Each structure stands twice: as C-alpha cells, then as structure tokens.
Amino acid sequence: MSTLSPADQLLSYRDSIDNFDAALVHILAERFRVTKAVGELKAVADLPPSDPKREEEQIERLRRLAERSNLDPDFAEKFLEFIIREVIQHHKRARD
C-alpha cells in the first residue's frame, strides 16, 4: 500500500505520464528523421512513395507486439496507420 496521499500519488502518476510523452515525442522525431531520409532516397531512385506490402507487414508485426504487451492491437494498428499516412505524405513532398 502506498504511503502517498491520493493527491501526491496522482502527481507521481502524472510525472510518469509526462516522461513517457516526452520519450514518445523524441522517438517519433527520430523515426521521422529516418523516414525523411527514406523518402529522399525513394525520390532520387524514382521509387514509389508507399510500399503497401511493407505497410501490411509492419501492421501485422505491430499488432503481434501489442498483443504480447497487453496493448489493444486495434489501437496499435490505428496509431501505426496514422504514422504511415504522415510518412507517405512526407515522401510525396520530397518529390516536389
């Protein structure tokens, strides 16, 4: 049992959430840095901005990871699909 008051425990939880949010932002920034390089390479090599087969494989992989991590796989899929849509838009803009 926690010796913290409910208000202090809430603050502690919120501090943890803030730390996780910061980590997520940094990880996403790194991911987009790399996908930007991929988009530039695809533009130079005249490759299509999207790769449906790779996207499908990544979604399946992420769903499995989510299940093993007790995270709703539907949520994980929606999250990855959102990221993929953003990446494809970046890849398309790299061609302009």
Gaussian input, Z-matrix of N, CA and C with variables (Angstrom, degrees):
# hf/3-21g

backbone

0 1
 N
 C     1     B1
 C     2     B2     1     A1
 N     3     B3     2     A2     1     D1
 C     4     B4     3     A3     2     D2
 C     5     B5     4     A4     3     D3
 N     6     B6     5     A5     4     D4
 C     7     B7     6     A6     5     D5
 C     8     B8     7     A7     6     D6
 N     9     B9     8     A8     7     D7
 C    10    B10     9     A9     8     D8
 C    11    B11    10    A10     9     D9
 N    12    B12    11    A11    10    D10
 C    13    B13    12    A12    11    D11
 C    14    B14    13    A13    12    D12
 N    15    B15    14    A14    13    D13
 C    16    B16    15    A15    14    D14
 C    17    B17    16    A16    15    D15
 N    18    B18    17    A17    16    D16
 C    19    B19    18    A18    17    D17
 C    20    B20    19    A19    18    D18
 N    21    B21    20    A20    19    D19
 C    22    B22    21    A21    20    D20
 C    23    B23    22    A22    21    D21
 N    24    B24    23    A23    22    D22
 C    25    B25    24    A24    23    D23
 C    26    B26    25    A25    24    D24
 N    27    B27    26    A26    25    D25
 C    28    B28    27    A27    26    D26
 C    29    B29    28    A28    27    D27
 N    30    B30    29    A29    28    D28
 C    31    B31    30    A30    29    D29
 C    32    B32    31    A31    30    D30
 N    33    B33    32    A32    31    D31
 C    34    B34    33    A33    32    D32
 C    35    B35    34    A34    33    D33
 N    36    B36    35    A35    34    D34
 C    37    B37    36    A36    35    D35
 C    38    B38    37    A37    36    D36
 N    39    B39    38    A38    37    D37
 C    40    B40    39    A39    38    D38
 C    41    B41    40    A40    39    D39
 N    42    B42    41    A41    40    D40
 C    43    B43    42    A42    41    D41
 C    44    B44    43    A43    42    D42
 N    45    B45    44    A44    43    D43
 C    46    B46    45    A45    44    D44
 C    47    B47    46    A46    45    D45
 N    48    B48    47    A47    46    D46
 C    49    B49    48    A48    47    D47
 C    50    B50    49    A49    48    D48
 N    51    B51    50    A50    49    D49
 C    52    B52    51    A51    50    D50
 C    53    B53    52    A52    51    D51
 N    54    B54    53    A53    52    D52
 C    55    B55    54    A54    53    D53
 C    56    B56    55    A55    54    D54
 N    57    B57    56    A56    55    D55
 C    58    B58    57    A57    56    D56
 C    59    B59    58    A58    57    D57
 N    60    B60    59    A59    58    D58
 C    61    B61    60    A60    59    D59
 C    62    B62    61    A61    60    D60
 N    63    B63    62    A62    61    D61
 C    64    B64    63    A63    62    D62
 C    65    B65    64    A64    63    D63
 N    66    B66    65    A65    64    D64
 C    67    B67    66    A66    65    D65
 C    68    B68    67    A67    66    D66
 N    69    B69    68    A68    67    D67
 C    70    B70    69    A69    68    D68
 C    71    B71    70    A70    69    D69
 N    72    B72    71    A71    70    D70
 C    73    B73    72    A72    71    D71
 C    74    B74    73    A73    72    D72
 N    75    B75    74    A74    73    D73
 C    76    B76    75    A75    74    D74
 C    77    B77    76    A76    75    D75
 N    78    B78    77    A77    76    D76
 C    79    B79    78    A78    77    D77
 C    80    B80    79    A79    78    D78
 N    81    B81    80    A80    79    D79
 C    82    B82    81    A81    80    D80
 C    83    B83    82    A82    81    D81
 N    84    B84    83    A83    82    D82
 C    85    B85    84    A84    83    D83
 C    86    B86    85    A85    84    D84
 N    87    B87    86    A86    85    D85
 C    88    B88    87    A87    86    D86
 C    89    B89    88    A88    87    D87
 N    90    B90    89    A89    88    D88
 C    91    B91    90    A90    89    D89
 C    92    B92    91    A91    90    D90
 N    93    B93    92    A92    91    D91
 C    94    B94    93    A93    92    D92
 C    95    B95    94    A94    93    D93
 N    96    B96    95    A95    94    D94
 C    97    B97    96    A96    95    D95
 C    98    B98    97    A97    96    D96
 N    99    B99    98    A98    97    D97
 C   100   B100    99    A99    98    D98
 C   101   B101   100   A100    99    D99
 N   102   B102   101   A101   100   D100
 C   103   B103   102   A102   101   D101
 C   104   B104   103   A103   102   D102
 N   105   B105   104   A104   103   D103
 C   106   B106   105   A105   104   D104
 C   107   B107   106   A106   105   D105
 N   108   B108   107   A107   106   D106
 C   109   B109   108   A108   107   D107
 C   110   B110   109   A109   108   D108
 N   111   B111   110   A110   109   D109
 C   112   B112   111   A111   110   D110
 C   113   B113   112   A112   111   D111
 N   114   B114   113   A113   112   D112
 C   115   B115   114   A114   113   D113
 C   116   B116   115   A115   114   D114
 N   117   B117   116   A116   115   D115
 C   118   B118   117   A117   116   D116
 C   119   B119   118   A118   117   D117
 N   120   B120   119   A119   118   D118
 C   121   B121   120   A120   119   D119
 C   122   B122   121   A121   120   D120
 N   123   B123   122   A122   121   D121
 C   124   B124   123   A123   122   D122
 C   125   B125   124   A124   123   D123
 N   126   B126   125   A125   124   D124
 C   127   B127   126   A126   125   D125
 C   128   B128   127   A127   126   D126
 N   129   B129   128   A128   127   D127
 C   130   B130   129   A129   128   D128
 C   131   B131   130   A130   129   D129
 N   132   B132   131   A131   130   D130
 C   133   B133   132   A132   131   D131
 C   134   B134   133   A133   132   D132
 N   135   B135   134   A134   133   D133
 C   136   B136   135   A135   134   D134
 C   137   B137   136   A136   135   D135
 N   138   B138   137   A137   136   D136
 C   139   B139   138   A138   137   D137
 C   140   B140   139   A139   138   D138
 N   141   B141   140   A140   139   D139
 C   142   B142   141   A141   140   D140
 C   143   B143   142   A142   141   D141
 N   144   B144   143   A143   142   D142
 C   145   B145   144   A144   143   D143
 C   146   B146   145   A145   144   D144
 N   147   B147   146   A146   145   D145
 C   148   B148   147   A147   146   D146
 C   149   B149   148   A148   147   D147
 N   150   B150   149   A149   148   D148
 C   151   B151   150   A150   149   D149
 C   152   B152   151   A151   150   D150
 N   153   B153   152   A152   151   D151
 C   154   B154   153   A153   152   D152
 C   155   B155   154   A154   153   D153
 N   156   B156   155   A155   154   D154
 C   157   B157   156   A156   155   D155
 C   158   B158   157   A157   156   D156
 N   159   B159   158   A158   157   D157
 C   160   B160   159   A159   158   D158
 C   161   B161   160   A160   159   D159
 N   162   B162   161   A161   160   D160
 C   163   B163   162   A162   161   D161
 C   164   B164   163   A163   162   D162
 N   165   B165   164   A164   163   D163
 C   166   B166   165   A165   164   D164
 C   167   B167   166   A166   165   D165
 N   168   B168   167   A167   166   D166
 C   169   B169   168   A168   167   D167
 C   170   B170   169   A169   168   D168
 N   171   B171   170   A170   169   D169
 C   172   B172   171   A171   170   D170
 C   173   B173   172   A172   171   D171
 N   174   B174   173   A173   172   D172
 C   175   B175   174   A174   173   D173
 C   176   B176   175   A175   174   D174
 N   177   B177   176   A176   175   D175
 C   178   B178   177   A177   176   D176
 C   179   B179   178   A178   177   D177
 N   180   B180   179   A179   178   D178
 C   181   B181   180   A180   179   D179
 C   182   B182   181   A181   180   D180
 N   183   B183   182   A182   181   D181
 C   184   B184   183   A183   182   D182
 C   185   B185   184   A184   183   D183
 N   186   B186   185   A185   184   D184
 C   187   B187   186   A186   185   D185
 C   188   B188   187   A187   186   D186
 N   189   B189   188   A188   187   D187
 C   190   B190   189   A189   188   D188
 C   191   B191   190   A190   189   D189
 N   192   B192   191   A191   190   D190
 C   193   B193   192   A192   191   D191
 C   194   B194   193   A193   192   D192
 N   195   B195   194   A194   193   D193
 C   196   B196   195   A195   194   D194
 C   197   B197   196   A196   195   D195
 N   198   B198   197   A197   196   D196
 C   199   B199   198   A198   197   D197
 C   200   B200   199   A199   198   D198
 N   201   B201   200   A200   199   D199
 C   202   B202   201   A201   200   D200
 C   203   B203   202   A202   201   D201
 N   204   B204   203   A203   202   D202
 C   205   B205   204   A204   203   D203
 C   206   B206   205   A205   204   D204
 N   207   B207   206   A206   205   D205
 C   208   B208   207   A207   206   D206
 C   209   B209   208   A208   207   D207
 N   210   B210   209   A209   208   D208
 C   211   B211   210   A210   209   D209
 C   212   B212   211   A211   210   D210
 N   213   B213   212   A212   211   D211
 C   214   B214   213   A213   212   D212
 C   215   B215   214   A214   213   D213
 N   216   B216   215   A215   214   D214
 C   217   B217   216   A216   215   D215
 C   218   B218   217   A217   216   D216
 N   219   B219   218   A218   217   D217
 C   220   B220   219   A219   218   D218
 C   221   B221   220   A220   219   D219
 N   222   B222   221   A221   220   D220
 C   223   B223   222   A222   221   D221
 C   224   B224   223   A223   222   D222
 N   225   B225   224   A224   223   D223
 C   226   B226   225   A225   224   D224
 C   227   B227   226   A226   225   D225
 N   228   B228   227   A227   226   D226
 C   229   B229   228   A228   227   D227
 C   230   B230   229   A229   228   D228
 N   231   B231   230   A230   229   D229
 C   232   B232   231   A231   230   D230
 C   233   B233   232   A232   231   D231
 N   234   B234   233   A233   232   D232
 C   235   B235   234   A234   233   D233
 C   236   B236   235   A235   234   D234
 N   237   B237   236   A236   235   D235
 C   238   B238   237   A237   236   D236
 C   239   B239   238   A238   237   D237
 N   240   B240   239   A239   238   D238
 C   241   B241   240   A240   239   D239
 C   242   B242   241   A241   240   D240
 N   243   B243   242   A242   241   D241
 C   244   B244   243   A243   242   D242
 C   245   B245   244   A244   243   D243
 N   246   B246   245   A245   244   D244
 C   247   B247   246   A246   245   D245
 C   248   B248   247   A247   246   D246
 N   249   B249   248   A248   247   D247
 C   250   B250   249   A249   248   D248
 C   251   B251   250   A250   249   D249
 N   252   B252   251   A251   250   D250
 C   253   B253   252   A252   251   D251
 C   254   B254   253   A253   252   D252
 N   255   B255   254   A254   253   D253
 C   256   B256   255   A255   254   D254
 C   257   B257   256   A256   255   D255
 N   258   B258   257   A257   256   D256
 C   259   B259   258   A258   257   D257
 C   260   B260   259   A259   258   D258
 N   261   B261   260   A260   259   D259
 C   262   B262   261   A261   260   D260
 C   263   B263   262   A262   261   D261
 N   264   B264   263   A263   262   D262
 C   265   B265   264   A264   263   D263
 C   266   B266   265   A265   264   D264
 N   267   B267   266   A266   265   D265
 C   268   B268   267   A267   266   D266
 C   269   B269   268   A268   267   D267
 N   270   B270   269   A269   268   D268
 C   271   B271   270   A270   269   D269
 C   272   B272   271   A271   270   D270
 N   273   B273   272   A272   271   D271
 C   274   B274   273   A273   272   D272
 C   275   B275   274   A274   273   D273
 N   276   B276   275   A275   274   D274
 C   277   B277   276   A276   275   D275
 C   278   B278   277   A277   276   D276
 N   279   B279   278   A278   277   D277
 C   280   B280   279   A279   278   D278
 C   281   B281   280   A280   279   D279
 N   282   B282   281   A281   280   D280
 C   283   B283   282   A282   281   D281
 C   284   B284   283   A283   282   D282
 N   285   B285   284   A284   283   D283
 C   286   B286   285   A285   284   D284
 C   287   B287   286   A286   285   D285

   B1=1.4503
   B2=1.5289
   B3=1.3146
   B4=1.4501
   B5=1.5318
   B6=1.3351
   B7=1.4631
   B8=1.5301
   B9=1.3181
   B10=1.4632
   B11=1.5241
   B12=1.2937
   B13=1.4630
   B14=1.5320
   B15=1.3195
   B16=1.4677
   B17=1.5379
   B18=1.3354
   B19=1.4710
   B20=1.5325
   B21=1.3510
   B22=1.4553
   B23=1.5317
   B24=1.3264
   B25=1.4634
   B26=1.5330
   B27=1.3304
   B28=1.4609
   B29=1.5266
   B30=1.3257
   B31=1.4651
   B32=1.5285
   B33=1.3227
   B34=1.4652
   B35=1.5280
   B36=1.3263
   B37=1.4715
   B38=1.5263
   B39=1.3140
   B40=1.4734
   B41=1.5262
   B42=1.3299
   B43=1.4627
   B44=1.5318
   B45=1.3221
   B46=1.4700
   B47=1.5252
   B48=1.3180
   B49=1.4702
   B50=1.5255
   B51=1.3305
   B52=1.4674
   B53=1.5301
   B54=1.3291
   B55=1.4641
   B56=1.5230
   B57=1.3261
   B58=1.4666
   B59=1.5258
   B60=1.3412
   B61=1.4652
   B62=1.5269
   B63=1.3155
   B64=1.4650
   B65=1.5294
   B66=1.3190
   B67=1.4641
   B68=1.5250
   B69=1.3194
   B70=1.4722
   B71=1.5265
   B72=1.3200
   B73=1.4650
   B74=1.5295
   B75=1.3240
   B76=1.4635
   B77=1.5261
   B78=1.3087
   B79=1.4661
   B80=1.5274
   B81=1.3285
   B82=1.4656
   B83=1.5328
   B84=1.3203
   B85=1.4640
   B86=1.5287
   B87=1.3135
   B88=1.4692
   B89=1.5225
   B90=1.3191
   B91=1.4638
   B92=1.5273
   B93=1.3370
   B94=1.4520
   B95=1.5282
   B96=1.3276
   B97=1.4626
   B98=1.5274
   B99=1.3341
   B100=1.4582
   B101=1.5298
   B102=1.3412
   B103=1.4655
   B104=1.5335
   B105=1.3395
   B106=1.4665
   B107=1.5293
   B108=1.3220
   B109=1.4656
   B110=1.5264
   B111=1.3268
   B112=1.4620
   B113=1.5295
   B114=1.3286
   B115=1.4617
   B116=1.5174
   B117=1.3306
   B118=1.4584
   B119=1.5248
   B120=1.3285
   B121=1.4589
   B122=1.5227
   B123=1.3270
   B124=1.4612
   B125=1.5248
   B126=1.3178
   B127=1.4613
   B128=1.5224
   B129=1.3339
   B130=1.4613
   B131=1.5310
   B132=1.3272
   B133=1.4703
   B134=1.5271
   B135=1.3278
   B136=1.4601
   B137=1.5345
   B138=1.3298
   B139=1.4634
   B140=1.5203
   B141=1.3252
   B142=1.4706
   B143=1.5294
   B144=1.3418
   B145=1.4617
   B146=1.5243
   B147=1.3204
   B148=1.4728
   B149=1.5169
   B150=1.3218
   B151=1.4673
   B152=1.5247
   B153=1.3375
   B154=1.4690
   B155=1.5294
   B156=1.3328
   B157=1.4720
   B158=1.5303
   B159=1.3108
   B160=1.4814
   B161=1.5224
   B162=1.3208
   B163=1.4589
   B164=1.5288
   B165=1.3241
   B166=1.4672
   B167=1.5290
   B168=1.3276
   B169=1.4718
   B170=1.5275
   B171=1.3332
   B172=1.4617
   B173=1.5347
   B174=1.3096
   B175=1.4667
   B176=1.5169
   B177=1.3245
   B178=1.4678
   B179=1.5271
   B180=1.3381
   B181=1.4708
   B182=1.5305
   B183=1.3305
   B184=1.4581
   B185=1.5259
   B186=1.3314
   B187=1.4670
   B188=1.5370
   B189=1.3424
   B190=1.4732
   B191=1.5255
   B192=1.3319
   B193=1.4674
   B194=1.5224
   B195=1.3123
   B196=1.4700
   B197=1.5213
   B198=1.3187
   B199=1.4689
   B200=1.5219
   B201=1.3369
   B202=1.4717
   B203=1.5220
   B204=1.3270
   B205=1.4613
   B206=1.5217
   B207=1.3300
   B208=1.4752
   B209=1.5288
   B210=1.3309
   B211=1.4571
   B212=1.5251
   B213=1.2984
   B214=1.4546
   B215=1.5313
   B216=1.3387
   B217=1.4650
   B218=1.5263
   B219=1.3323
   B220=1.4673
   B221=1.5238
   B222=1.3200
   B223=1.4654
   B224=1.5254
   B225=1.3210
   B226=1.4628
   B227=1.5251
   B228=1.3218
   B229=1.4632
   B230=1.5277
   B231=1.3167
   B232=1.4693
   B233=1.5269
   B234=1.3109
   B235=1.4606
   B236=1.5254
   B237=1.3360
   B238=1.4635
   B239=1.5199
   B240=1.3164
   B241=1.4704
   B242=1.5253
   B243=1.3214
   B244=1.4628
   B245=1.5331
   B246=1.3179
   B247=1.4627
   B248=1.5241
   B249=1.3221
   B250=1.4627
   B251=1.5285
   B252=1.3371
   B253=1.4692
   B254=1.5302
   B255=1.3240
   B256=1.4663
   B257=1.5249
   B258=1.3170
   B259=1.4611
   B260=1.5292
   B261=1.3184
   B262=1.4669
   B263=1.5235
   B264=1.3316
   B265=1.4638
   B266=1.5230
   B267=1.3186
   B268=1.4724
   B269=1.5225
   B270=1.3371
   B271=1.4654
   B272=1.5272
   B273=1.3128
   B274=1.4743
   B275=1.5212
   B276=1.3325
   B277=1.4750
   B278=1.5295
   B279=1.3211
   B280=1.4769
   B281=1.5232
   B282=1.3173
   B283=1.4574
   B284=1.5200
   B285=1.3194
   B286=1.4726
   B287=1.5130
   A1=109.34
   A2=115.28
   A3=121.39
   A4=110.67
   A5=114.93
   A6=119.77
   A7=111.34
   A8=116.21
   A9=120.58
   A10=110.28
   A11=115.53
   A12=119.53
   A13=107.90
   A14=117.84
   A15=119.35
   A16=112.13
   A17=117.31
   A18=120.03
   A19=110.95
   A20=117.26
   A21=120.85
   A22=111.06
   A23=116.40
   A24=119.61
   A25=109.97
   A26=116.89
   A27=121.16
   A28=110.02
   A29=117.15
   A30=120.54
   A31=111.31
   A32=116.25
   A33=120.88
   A34=110.95
   A35=116.43
   A36=120.45
   A37=110.31
   A38=116.09
   A39=119.88
   A40=111.37
   A41=117.53
   A42=120.25
   A43=110.21
   A44=116.15
   A45=120.18
   A46=110.67
   A47=116.67
   A48=120.70
   A49=109.83
   A50=117.09
   A51=120.56
   A52=111.00
   A53=116.77
   A54=120.61
   A55=110.98
   A56=116.99
   A57=120.45
   A58=110.76
   A59=116.67
   A60=120.13
   A61=110.80
   A62=116.96
   A63=120.63
   A64=110.38
   A65=116.75
   A66=120.59
   A67=110.84
   A68=116.96
   A69=120.50
   A70=111.15
   A71=116.75
   A72=120.03
   A73=110.13
   A74=117.29
   A75=120.48
   A76=111.13
   A77=117.15
   A78=120.98
   A79=110.37
   A80=117.35
   A81=120.28
   A82=111.06
   A83=117.07
   A84=119.91
   A85=110.20
   A86=117.21
   A87=120.61
   A88=111.02
   A89=116.64
   A90=120.56
   A91=109.96
   A92=117.15
   A93=120.12
   A94=111.81
   A95=118.18
   A96=120.17
   A97=109.83
   A98=116.65
   A99=121.13
   A100=110.54
   A101=117.04
   A102=117.72
   A103=111.03
   A104=117.55
   A105=119.41
   A106=109.27
   A107=116.59
   A108=120.56
   A109=110.38
   A110=116.69
   A111=120.59
   A112=109.48
   A113=116.94
   A114=120.76
   A115=112.09
   A116=117.04
   A117=120.60
   A118=110.68
   A119=116.94
   A120=121.12
   A121=110.80
   A122=116.72
   A123=120.15
   A124=110.90
   A125=117.99
   A126=120.97
   A127=110.86
   A128=116.39
   A129=120.81
   A130=110.70
   A131=116.35
   A132=121.56
   A133=112.21
   A134=116.78
   A135=123.09
   A136=111.65
   A137=115.18
   A138=121.38
   A139=108.34
   A140=118.28
   A141=119.88
   A142=111.47
   A143=116.96
   A144=119.89
   A145=113.54
   A146=117.40
   A147=118.68
   A148=109.48
   A149=114.28
   A150=122.50
   A151=106.68
   A152=117.27
   A153=120.52
   A154=114.42
   A155=117.31
   A156=119.59
   A157=110.16
   A158=116.87
   A159=121.46
   A160=110.26
   A161=116.96
   A162=120.63
   A163=110.82
   A164=116.14
   A165=120.20
   A166=110.85
   A167=116.52
   A168=120.56
   A169=110.92
   A170=116.17
   A171=120.10
   A172=111.30
   A173=116.81
   A174=120.04
   A175=110.34
   A176=117.13
   A177=120.43
   A178=110.67
   A179=116.72
   A180=121.26
   A181=110.60
   A182=116.40
   A183=119.97
   A184=111.62
   A185=117.32
   A186=120.15
   A187=109.60
   A188=116.88
   A189=120.09
   A190=110.67
   A191=116.37
   A192=119.80
   A193=110.85
   A194=116.57
   A195=120.50
   A196=110.42
   A197=116.95
   A198=120.03
   A199=111.07
   A200=116.87
   A201=120.42
   A202=111.88
   A203=116.40
   A204=121.10
   A205=113.31
   A206=115.81
   A207=121.51
   A208=112.31
   A209=115.27
   A210=121.86
   A211=107.00
   A212=117.06
   A213=121.35
   A214=109.51
   A215=118.27
   A216=120.59
   A217=113.15
   A218=117.65
   A219=120.05
   A220=110.23
   A221=116.07
   A222=120.08
   A223=109.79
   A224=117.05
   A225=121.15
   A226=110.51
   A227=116.58
   A228=120.38
   A229=110.86
   A230=117.40
   A231=120.63
   A232=110.61
   A233=116.26
   A234=121.22
   A235=109.92
   A236=117.15
   A237=120.53
   A238=110.88
   A239=117.86
   A240=119.90
   A241=110.67
   A242=116.76
   A243=120.38
   A244=109.98
   A245=116.64
   A246=121.07
   A247=110.08
   A248=116.88
   A249=120.58
   A250=110.70
   A251=117.08
   A252=119.92
   A253=110.89
   A254=116.31
   A255=120.27
   A256=110.97
   A257=116.73
   A258=121.09
   A259=110.15
   A260=117.37
   A261=120.78
   A262=110.28
   A263=117.15
   A264=120.10
   A265=110.59
   A266=116.79
   A267=120.56
   A268=110.06
   A269=116.65
   A270=120.76
   A271=110.61
   A272=116.27
   A273=119.50
   A274=110.63
   A275=117.03
   A276=120.20
   A277=111.75
   A278=116.55
   A279=119.74
   A280=110.67
   A281=117.63
   A282=121.83
   A283=112.71
   A284=117.01
   A285=120.28
   A286=112.56
   D1=138.00
   D2=-178.10
   D3=-74.59
   D4=141.75
   D5=176.18
   D6=-92.27
   D7=-2.24
   D8=178.78
   D9=-78.08
   D10=148.27
   D11=172.90
   D12=-68.86
   D13=158.88
   D14=177.45
   D15=-54.67
   D16=-40.32
   D17=-179.99
   D18=-64.20
   D19=-41.91
   D20=179.33
   D21=-69.50
   D22=-37.81
   D23=178.18
   D24=-65.40
   D25=-39.84
   D26=177.29
   D27=-61.10
   D28=-44.59
   D29=177.66
   D30=-60.63
   D31=-40.46
   D32=178.39
   D33=-63.01
   D34=-45.38
   D35=177.00
   D36=-60.36
   D37=-44.26
   D38=-178.86
   D39=-65.04
   D40=-36.90
   D41=175.39
   D42=-60.61
   D43=-43.19
   D44=178.45
   D45=-63.10
   D46=-44.03
   D47=178.78
   D48=-60.71
   D49=-43.70
   D50=178.83
   D51=-60.53
   D52=-40.02
   D53=177.91
   D54=-64.72
   D55=-42.88
   D56=177.90
   D57=-63.06
   D58=-42.89
   D59=179.07
   D60=-60.74
   D61=-42.25
   D62=178.42
   D63=-62.83
   D64=-43.29
   D65=178.43
   D66=-62.42
   D67=-42.46
   D68=178.48
   D69=-60.52
   D70=-44.01
   D71=-179.73
   D72=-62.25
   D73=-44.18
   D74=179.89
   D75=-65.13
   D76=-41.39
   D77=178.80
   D78=-65.05
   D79=-44.08
   D80=177.97
   D81=-62.88
   D82=-39.43
   D83=178.42
   D84=-61.37
   D85=-43.31
   D86=177.60
   D87=-64.78
   D88=-42.34
   D89=179.69
   D90=-60.60
   D91=-45.08
   D92=-179.56
   D93=-70.33
   D94=-28.72
   D95=174.39
   D96=-61.25
   D97=-44.01
   D98=-179.38
   D99=-71.63
   D100=-42.77
   D101=-179.31
   D102=-67.42
   D103=-26.34
   D104=174.33
   D105=-64.13
   D106=-42.93
   D107=177.88
   D108=-62.66
   D109=-38.87
   D110=177.32
   D111=-62.50
   D112=-44.78
   D113=179.57
   D114=-61.22
   D115=-40.67
   D116=178.13
   D117=-65.32
   D118=-41.84
   D119=177.05
   D120=-62.53
   D121=-44.43
   D122=178.84
   D123=-61.54
   D124=-39.64
   D125=179.54
   D126=-64.42
   D127=-45.57
   D128=-179.59
   D129=-65.36
   D130=-40.25
   D131=-177.31
   D132=-85.69
   D133=2.31
   D134=-178.63
   D135=55.13
   D136=44.65
   D137=175.25
   D138=-97.06
   D139=153.08
   D140=-179.14
   D141=-64.70
   D142=148.33
   D143=-178.24
   D144=-67.74
   D145=-22.21
   D146=178.63
   D147=-122.19
   D148=157.85
   D149=179.33
   D150=-135.14
   D151=86.57
   D152=-174.74
   D153=-54.43
   D154=-36.94
   D155=179.70
   D156=-64.65
   D157=-46.32
   D158=178.25
   D159=-62.42
   D160=-42.49
   D161=-179.98
   D162=-61.11
   D163=-43.64
   D164=178.86
   D165=-62.92
   D166=-43.02
   D167=178.86
   D168=-62.69
   D169=-41.19
   D170=-179.95
   D171=-66.02
   D172=-40.08
   D173=178.27
   D174=-63.31
   D175=-45.07
   D176=178.44
   D177=-61.40
   D178=-43.32
   D179=179.59
   D180=-62.61
   D181=-44.20
   D182=-179.29
   D183=-66.71
   D184=-36.64
   D185=177.78
   D186=-62.56
   D187=-41.92
   D188=178.40
   D189=-63.81
   D190=-43.96
   D191=177.55
   D192=-60.54
   D193=-42.71
   D194=179.96
   D195=-61.89
   D196=-45.93
   D197=179.64
   D198=-58.86
   D199=-43.98
   D200=179.67
   D201=-66.94
   D202=-23.72
   D203=-178.07
   D204=-98.56
   D205=8.12
   D206=-178.14
   D207=59.19
   D208=38.43
   D209=174.66
   D210=-112.27
   D211=141.10
   D212=-179.70
   D213=-57.55
   D214=115.91
   D215=-178.64
   D216=-61.87
   D217=-30.42
   D218=177.73
   D219=-65.50
   D220=-41.69
   D221=177.03
   D222=-62.71
   D223=-46.18
   D224=-179.53
   D225=-60.07
   D226=-40.72
   D227=179.16
   D228=-64.81
   D229=-44.90
   D230=179.04
   D231=-61.76
   D232=-40.32
   D233=179.50
   D234=-62.46
   D235=-47.93
   D236=-179.55
   D237=-66.52
   D238=-39.11
   D239=178.63
   D240=-61.83
   D241=-38.79
   D242=176.74
   D243=-61.22
   D244=-46.46
   D245=179.92
   D246=-62.91
   D247=-44.47
   D248=-179.69
   D249=-59.64
   D250=-43.65
   D251=178.75
   D252=-59.49
   D253=-42.12
   D254=178.59
   D255=-64.13
   D256=-43.84
   D257=-179.38
   D258=-61.97
   D259=-44.29
   D260=179.83
   D261=-61.17
   D262=-40.97
   D263=176.97
   D264=-61.36
   D265=-41.05
   D266=177.64
   D267=-63.17
   D268=-41.66
   D269=-179.93
   D270=-64.25
   D271=-39.47
   D272=177.78
   D273=-65.06
   D274=-40.84
   D275=179.42
   D276=-67.09
   D277=-27.50
   D278=179.39
   D279=-65.02
   D280=-19.10
   D281=179.87
   D282=-85.04
   D283=-13.16
   D284=-177.65
   D285=-78.16

